[in-house]
Amino acid sequence: MSAPKDAGKVKISTAVATCAVSGFTAVIEGHKNNWNKVLVYEGDGTVTLNKNPGDPRNMHSWQMLIFRPDATVLPQPQDFNVCSAISNGLLITGFKNPLPSMPELVAECEKQKTQPGITNLIDPTSQDVTDQNVNARPMMESSPPPRSTIPPESRPRRP
């Protein structure tokens, strides 16, 4: 999901958490029975647990949260490797056309490369590649079962 800065603050609600972000590109994956992820590629946002709205986590570009659905406290955000994510993440690269925010994403990648003291960045594309693959590639619609071409009067009857 992305929105330009002039769109104002965007609120995203899931079963477990709520995010408020502005001028951003983010991937938000919510599950009520599995790990939840919030990755802010560029922009700023705040994540709060629905169970604990008084303990928000402010996030900025290059940060991610991964938390369990039964969490009562959010972990602190961790920096992730934006360059790896925009090069290999299927939710960024898995479409016919580039994302409208790709210039901003490339700028964040370049900025991160020159940032002193940033080491041991997490590669979010290795966190759950299957999830990304499933979410990036829409499910094929199944076709209805083939209709019988045998006229009803010619079908064998059961005794």
Protein Blocks (a to p, Z undefined) as FASTA:
>chain_A
ZZdfklopaddddfkbccddehiaddddddfkbccddddfbdcdddddfklmmlccddde
hiacdddfkbcbdcddddddfklmmmmmmklmmpfbdcfklmmmmmmmmmmmmpghiahi
acfklmommlmmmmmmccdddddddddfbdfklpccdZZ
